[in-house]
Amino acid sequence: MTKADIISEIAKSTGVDKTTVASVIEGFMESVKGSMASGENVYLRGFGTFLIKRRAEKVARNISKNTTITIPAHNIPAFKPAKEFQKAVKGE
């Protein structure tokens, strides 16, 4: 399912025009990105949590040049689904 499919489904089920739905979804995504960029997690009850995970510094190998490189510590975004979400996907 793509963002366009989501917009179409929401517009169809609510009766709101697609441009309004698209702007709301874009605003939601920008809000989530902005919060996570500033170091805050985003909690959506019944859906899940967008988390920031810290990856530690590590040493890796460049196999083609047979050298080692250091990958610095960094943050990555992650998603942890809520229990209700997991049950729905599992079909319980």
Residue pairs with C-beta under 8 A, 6 or more apart in sequence:
3 25
6 25
7 18
7 21
7 22
7 25
8 18
10 16
10 21
10 25
11 17
11 18
11 21
14 21
32 42
32 50
35 41
35 42
36 42
36 50
36 52
36 77
39 52
40 52
41 49
41 50
41 51
41 52
42 49
42 50
43 49
44 50
44 82
45 82
46 82
46 84
46 85
47 81
47 82
47 85
48 79
48 80
48 81
48 82
48 85
49 79
49 80
49 82
50 77
50 78
50 79
51 77
51 78
51 79
51 80
52 75
52 76
52 77
52 78
53 75
53 76
53 77
53 78
54 73
54 74
54 75
55 73
55 74
55 75
55 76
56 73
57 70
57 71
57 72
57 73
58 70
58 71
59 68
59 69
59 70
59 71
60 68
60 69
60 70
60 71
61 67
61 68
61 69
62 68
62 69
81 89
